[in-house]
Amino acid sequence: MKKTIWRPLALGTMLGLLDFVSIAVHFVLPTLEETFVGPQEVFVTISAALGGPLGLFVTSFFQELAVHFFLLKGQLPPEQAPLVTFVSMADFIAHILATLAVVYCYRFLHQRAKKAITFSAGWILIVILYYALLLPLQSFLYNLVIPDMLPLFVWVQSSLMEVLVAVIISSLVWIALPVRYRRPLWIEAQPATPPAEDKA
């Protein structure tokens, strides 16, 4: 199996399992009803940045399984309980679409950012972009399933702390990670160009 397949797959599985366990043991801080703050979105965004489309898909799948079984089931009113699978699907689609932006923005950032401050500032913008896409998508898709479930301004208001937590924790991850391990694993490494020989 090619490295550009098994490495993102392994990374996505590892981060996905961490995501799953963190939700299963309820390693979250509730903000408003149906929302929470925890490291889960950090796992997803790091997986998307390093693991590309395959990594993000696997991590998001494990996350959604945990959300479905440990957060949504039993939380919806009895008359809406049959819709829990559709709510999970809506949340999964929203995460996939938002994290695809992380994949390609991070690839550009990794190629262009030569200084640590540029990399850090670029990553913060990527996380903000991620939420700027995720929250409207969640609000729109959730309300397709259950009309008037949560308006967008509630999503935004309740997620401000989550955005801050995601920015801080993910930035600390990049600081702790050596530069050589920040390369997207889903892209073939370019062979080093041999130095040109000096002509006599």
Long-range contacts (C-beta under 8 A, 24 or more apart in sequence): 3-185, 4-185, 4-186, 4-187, 4-188, 5-54, 7-51, 7-185, 7-186, 8-50, 8-51, 8-52, 8-54, 8-55, 8-58, 8-185, 8-186, 9-51, 9-54, 9-55, 9-58, 11-47, 11-50, 11-51, 11-55, 11-185, 12-47, 12-51, 12-54, 12-55, 12-56, 12-57, 12-58, 12-59, 13-58, 13-59, 13-62, 15-43, 15-44, 15-46, 15-47, 15-51, 15-55, 15-59, 16-43, 16-47, 16-58, 16-59, 16-60, 16-61, 16-62, 16-63, 17-62, 18-43, 19-43, 19-44, 19-59, 19-62, 19-63, 19-66, 20-62, 20-63, 20-65, 20-66, 21-66, 22-66, 23-63, 23-66, 23-67, 23-70, 23-71, 24-66, 24-69, 24-70, 26-70, 31-158, 31-159, 31-161, 31-162, 32-154, 32-157, 32-158, 34-75, 34-150, 35-155, 35-158, 35-159, 35-162, 36-71, 36-162, 37-161, 37-162, 37-165, 38-165, 39-165, 39-169, 41-130, 41-162, 41-166, 42-165, 42-166, 42-169, 42-170, 42-173, 44-95, 44-99, 45-99, 45-102, 45-126, 45-127, 45-130, 45-166, 45-170, 46-170, 46-173, 47-99, 48-99, 48-100, 48-102, 48-103, 48-106, 49-102, 49-103, 49-106, 49-126, 49-184, 50-106, 50-182, 50-183, 50-184, 50-185, 51-184, 51-185, 51-186, 52-103, 52-184, 52-185, 52-186, 52-187, 53-100, 53-103, 53-186, 54-186, 55-185, 55-186, 56-96, 56-99, 56-100, 56-102, 56-103, 57-96, 60-92, 60-95, 60-96, 60-99, 61-92, 63-95, 64-88, 64-91, 64-92, 64-95, 67-91, 76-146, 80-146, 83-145, 83-146, 86-145, 87-142, 87-145, 87-146, 90-138, 90-141, 90-142, 90-144, 90-145, 91-138, 91-141, 91-142, 93-137, 93-141, 94-134, 94-137, 94-138, 94-141, 95-134, 97-133, 97-137, 98-130, 98-131, 98-133, 98-134, 98-137, 99-130, 101-126, 101-129, 101-130, 101-133, 102-126, 102-129, 102-130, 103-184, 105-129, 106-184, 107-184, 107-187, 110-182, 110-183, 110-184, 119-174, 119-182, 120-171, 120-174, 123-170, 123-171, 123-174, 124-167, 124-171, 127-163, 127-166, 127-167, 127-170, 128-163, 128-167, 131-159, 131-162, 131-163, 131-166, 135-159
